[in-house]
Amino acid sequence: RPDSCAEFAAHRAARLSVALDTVALDATAARLRVAGAPDLLDAFEMAMSLGPADCLVREVERNDNDND
């Protein structure tokens, strides 16, 4: 469920002190943009992959370029 995913992501982002932007959220998917220190982004990615049972992470797109 995208709403569950978005709620979980917001909680984890706050705990890790990374910036979180919800790019898109609909009945089938949540698309998020996260910014912060690389190690914290790694932790966020891991948390999301282990996240709530009703939130399946199918794809992670990573761009570590500070200019984007």
Secondary structure, 3 states (H helix, E strand, C coil): CHHHHHHHHHHHHHHHCCEEEEEEECCCCEEEEEECCHHHHHHHHHHHHHCCCCCCCCCCCCCCCCCC
